[in-house]
């Protein structure tokens, strides 16, 4: 969803970057924070053995992502508002 070069991926990266600046963390940490707040309670997997990537994932546990910001990421991925 965010690794591509299409319009959707760029929208998501932009929002994650903006929120990362707001919360003082990287866009990658914001992506983990978003996953952790997802209502389905998925378990994020880093897919990396790099220490910095693992630290970004752990930092997500400290991000107080509010519902409005969570939906901002969701809207950026779908390109539409909630029904």
C-alpha positions in Angstrom: 0.0 0.0 0.0 2.7 2.6 0.8 5.7 1.2 -1.1 4.4 1.9 -4.6 4.7 5.0 -6.7 1.0 5.3 -7.4 -1.2 8.2 -6.2 -2.7 6.1 -3.3 0.8 5.2 -2.0 1.9 8.8 -2.2 -1.2 10.0 -0.3 -0.6 7.6 2.5 3.1 8.4 2.7 2.3 12.1 2.8 -0.2 11.7 5.7 2.1 9.4 7.6 4.9 11.9 7.2 2.7 14.8 8.3 1.5 12.9 11.4 5.1 11.7 12.1 6.2 15.3 12.3 3.2 16.1 14.5 4.0 13.2 16.9 7.8 13.5 16.7 8.4 10.1 15.1 9.2 8.7 11.6 6.6 7.8 9.0 7.5 4.2 9.5 6.7 4.5 13.2 3.4 6.1 12.4 2.5 3.2 10.1 3.1 0.8 13.0 1.1 3.0 15.3 -1.8 3.0 12.8 -1.7 -0.8 12.6 -1.7 -1.1 16.4 -4.8 1.1 16.6 -6.7 -0.8 13.9 -10.0 -2.2 15.2 -9.2 -5.7 14.0 -6.2 -5.8 16.2 -3.7 -7.1 13.7 -0.2 -8.0 14.8 2.4 -5.9 12.9 5.5 -7.7 11.6 8.6 -5.7 11.0 10.1 -8.0 8.3 13.5 -6.6 9.2 16.4 -7.5 11.4 17.8 -3.9 11.2 18.0 -2.5 14.7 16.7 0.9 13.6 13.6 -0.7 12.0 12.9 -2.6 15.1 13.3 0.5 17.2 10.8 2.3 15.0 8.3 -0.5 15.5 8.8 -0.4 19.3 8.4 3.5 19.3 4.9 3.0 17.9 3.8 1.7 21.3 4.3 5.2 22.7 2.5 7.1 20.0 -0.9 8.4 21.4 -2.5 8.3 18.0 -6.0 9.7 18.3 -9.1 8.5 16.4 -9.2 11.5 14.1 -5.6 11.0 13.0 -6.2 7.2 12.5 -9.1 8.0 10.2 -7.0 10.5 8.3 -4.6 7.7 7.4 -7.5 5.5 6.5 -9.1 8.2 4.3 -5.8 8.7 2.5 -5.5 5.0 1.7 -9.1 4.8 0.3 -9.3 8.3 -1.2 -12.8 8.7 0.4 -14.5 9.6 3.6 -16.4 7.1 5.8 -19.9 6.4 4.7 
